[in-house]
Amino acid sequence: MKKLNPPQQQAVNHTEGALLILAGAGSGKTQVITSRIVRLLRDQRIPAANILAVTFTNKAAREMKERVISMAGSMADGIVISTFHSLGVRILRRDIRALGFKPNFSIYSSSDQAGVLRQAMRELGLDPKQSDPDAILWRISAAKNKLIGPDEFKPQSNDRLDLATAAAYPRYQKLLKGFNAIDFDDIIMLSVKLLQTNAAILAHWQERFRFIMVDEYQDTNASQYLLISLLARKHGNLCVVGDDDQSIYGWRGAEVQNILNFSHDYPGCRLIKLEQNYRSTSSILDAANSVIKNNPVRSEKALWTAAGQGREIDLIVAASEEDEASKVVESMMMEQFSNNLYWSDFAILYRSNAQSRAFEEKLRLERIPYVVVGGMQFYERKEVKDAIAYLRVIDNPGDEASLLRIINFPRRGIGDNTLMRLNQWSMEHDCPLFEALHRVGEIHDISESSRKAVLAFHGMMKGVIDGFGRNRMGEQVNALFNRLRIEDELYRTLNDAAQARKRIENIEQVVNSLAIYEEHNPRGTLSAFLERIALMDEDKTEENGKDHGHNAVTLMSLHSSKGLEFSHVYLAGMEEDLLPHKRSIEEDPTVAEERRLCYVGITRARQHLTLSRCLTRRKYGAVEERNPSRFLAEIPEHLLVEVNSEGNGEKMASADMAEDFFARMLGD
């Protein structure tokens, strides 16, 4: 408690009733949350099993749990510190029978979802060329995040995609249930449905979690908001932590009103503001405060630091995107040499992923190591998905998307026509596809060789499923993969030994991952292992350069940068129609979320911040003139120094820039 400042101590000492902690960027909120949990355990003697802490990524949950255990030891046994989706799965595994599912349901990835939707569209006669399946899935996801089920979904217009979604959504959901599977968005939607429709189930979970904490509350969507509201309704001991100024995920359903309306939802709640920043210099914070205060609807707060003024903010004005990349990288090289820094101390942030190209080319030219956040993740690779599909069929033979994925991998002479007939017959006879494989002899229009291949595959998988034990799962899976001769298949089909070897190593890593999971979880099951993998989707935006173990410059989008920090940050593309983005200007003239995005970018910097903009950019090959971002005009002139190509600086006339900007806006 000695290390905490007065507002932090107040937050930690609060026990019962609703509490809203408005935690500005870099204000030490994680320490406050963990200290508060430890106080509940140690001083208030609250049983660990009655405490729930929820956040958005596995990484954040893992780090929070490690801190609590290091401080509270065995008193923390039984505490639940998890993501929203892990919490949802916990509820569903216990109670999903009430919704007509089996507890060993599969959680489908985005590629599995696409396969199910394509099947639904085929059955309904919907042409994927006329109605984009990805766009339909996006609409279904958005509906589920607002708790709109297939029966409640109504097209907003006569738009072809809306009509196609209204037709496909019910069939898609029915197919999922037939496969005893749910998709990622179902996890929260079905959890809420369970709690809303079954009083006994709701009472169980309300009694279980008497003290609830939610991190990053500004990022909650409608379904997450309702899930927490239902759980907290009985005891009212809900502590939420967040910052409306960092709400930047509206495009994926986050509703900033959830945190802005918290005091209305919980009358008499206590409000504590954490405004002391432990990350950045005063110059950086003054710039951030000056920008964000222009948002019309927000909770009033202002970051400050005891760390000193620090350097002024550099502004690079470049002729083009290539010139911008050159000047940014040259500035970075000078900083690195002058201050003896690591390359991993630097980050280049941008609004659009397409902006990375020019920076990548310049960094390669200068032989500077870099990492672009957002590359293909391990569990998204084809060969890994194939291997995981085998495990999912072992765990749940009703998982037909996985079954169709593996039935001809490695190739065993089962063609598309055979698969189509099997699928058709299983639907006509209301028979699970796995059982239809065994009854292939009853199906017409399938060749004798295909029948033999189907029966051989079914017999092999039936033997594996029936004999699969809970002990030494890694060894059993390794034996299966050896039996399948996947290595031979990859060498034969790729015609590239090095590429085949890489893919084989990736499949080996699946086995290794299962074996390591068993070591750490002696009572673990295959279902639990697969659930862990499925929930890794939540960490897609959590990658950062340091996680890659490289001394490398990090290139990442502003959305991906949230929660991270770097000594030196370069915020590129400070131009109208880029930051703020053109689409956002059209959708919201106040550009509130874009301003929050700029605020997040500025507050990633610890010691030094450089902003850059271009006078021209190319669009489809044509050169276009660019105007400075309105957010530049919101930064006080005494904080900015324009840097020329020699690295010398002069004070910016920010007032003049603001005057020019508003003159353009008014058409003068």
C-alpha positions, 0 to 999 in steps of 0.5 A: 500500500506504501507504493500507491498514491492517495486515489489508488489507495482509496480504490483499493480500500473500497469493498462493498457497493459499485465502484467506477475507477476512471484510470487514465493511460499509464496510471497504474490501474493493473497494480490497483486491481491486483492490490484490491483483489489481494486486500479482499482475500487477505484483509476482508477474508473473502473466499477466493472462489467468490471473486471474479476478475474479467479482462479482454485478453488471455495475456492480461488475465494471465499477468493479473493472476500471476501478480495476485498469486505472488502477493496472496499465495495459496489464499488465491486458490480458486479465484477466477481471473479470466477473459469474458469468453473464458468466463462464458465457456465456464458457464456453458460447460456447466449448464449448456444442456439447458439449451440443448447442447452437449457439454463437449461442444466445439468452438468454431474458428472463423474459417470453420464458421465460413465453411458452415455459412457456405453450406447454409448458403448452398442449401438456401440457394444463395449465390456467394458471388451476389452476397459476400459470405464474409460480409454476412458473417460480419453482420451475424457477428454484429447481431450476436454482440447485440444479443439479436438471435436468428429469430429476432434478426430483421433486415434494416432495408431491402439491401441484398446483404441484409436480406441474405443475412436474414435468410442465412442466419437461422440456417447457419445457427441450426447447422452449428447446433447440429454439429454440437458447435458454437462460434466465438460470438455465441459464447457470450450470447448463449451465456446471457440467454442461459442466465436470462431464462433459467433462474436457478442457473442465474442464482448459482453464478450470482452466489458464486461471484459475489465480488466482480471486477472488470478491466477495460470496461470502456471496451465492453459491447452490449452482450458483455455489458448484460452478462456482467449486469446479470451476475452483479445484480444480486450483491451489487459489488461491482468494480469497473476500471476503464477510460472512456478516452481510450474507447477505440473499438466502436467498429467491433461493437464496443459501446463507450456509453457503458462506462459513461452511463455507469453512475446512472446504472448504479446509483450511489456508486463511488467514482475515483479518478486515477490521473497521475501518469507513471509512463510519459513526460509532461510534454507528451501528456500536455499534448494528449490532454489538449487533443482529447479535451476537444471531444464533446462527450467525455468524463472530465480528467487530465493526466499529469506526471511528477517525472518532469517536462521532457523534450518537446514533440518533434514534427516531421513534414515530408514531401511524400510517403517515401520521404516520410519513411526516409525522414522517420528512419533517419531520425530513428537512426540518429536517436539510436546512435546518440542515446545508445538505444535498442531498436526495440525501444522504437515503434512506428504507429499508423492508422492504416496497415497499408502505411507500413509498406514505405517504412518496411522498404526503408528499414530493409534498405538500412538493414534495421531489424523490424517486426510488423504486428499482425502477421499470421499466427501459429494456430491460423496456419493450414497444416496446424488447422488440419492437425487440430481438426483431427483432435476436435473430431476425436473430442466431438465426432459430431463436429462436421466442419472438422470432419469434412476438413480431415476426411481427405487429408492426407488424401485417401481417394474420397472426392468432392462428389462422394463428400457431397453425396454423404452430406446430402444423405446424412441431411435427408436421413437426419443422421450425423455425418460420422454415422453416415460414413459407417452406413456408406454402403446404403448410399447410391452413386458412390463408387466401390473404391470410394466406399472402401476408403470411407469405411477405412477412414471411419474404422480408423477414427472410430478406433482412435475415438473409442480407445482415446484415454486421458493419459499421455494424450500427446503420445496417442496423437503423435502415434495417430499422426505417424499412422496417417503419414502426413510427412509423406503427404506434405513432401509429395504435394508441396514439391518444396522440401524446405517448405514441407519441413516447416509445415511438418515442424508446425504439426510437431508443435501441435503435439508438443503443445498438447504434451506440455499442456498435460505436464502442467495440467495432469487432470486436463482433458482434450476438450480443455486443451482445444478450448484453450486454443479456441480462446487464443483468438482473443489475443490477436491484437496483443502481439507486440515486438517484444513478444517476438524476442527480437531487438527490432523496431515495432510497426503496428496500427494504432488499434493494435498499440493500445496497452503497450508503451515504447521509449520512442514513438513515431506517429505517422500520417497526421493528415486529414482523411487518414487520421482522422480517417475519411470514412470516420469523418463521414460517419461521425463529424465530431470524429470522437473515436478518431480523436481517442485513437490519436490520444492512445497513440500519443500516450504510448510514448514514454520519453519522446514522441515524433509526429509526421505528415506528408504534403502529398501521397499517391492514391492508385498511382496519382499524386494527391495533396494532403492537408494536416490533421485537425488534431495537430492544430489542437496541440499547443504551439510551444510543445511542437518543434518542426524538424528539418532534414538536418535534424535541426528544429524550430518552434511550430506556429500551431495557432497559424496551423489551426487558423489555416485548418478552420479556414479550409473547413469553412471554405475560405 
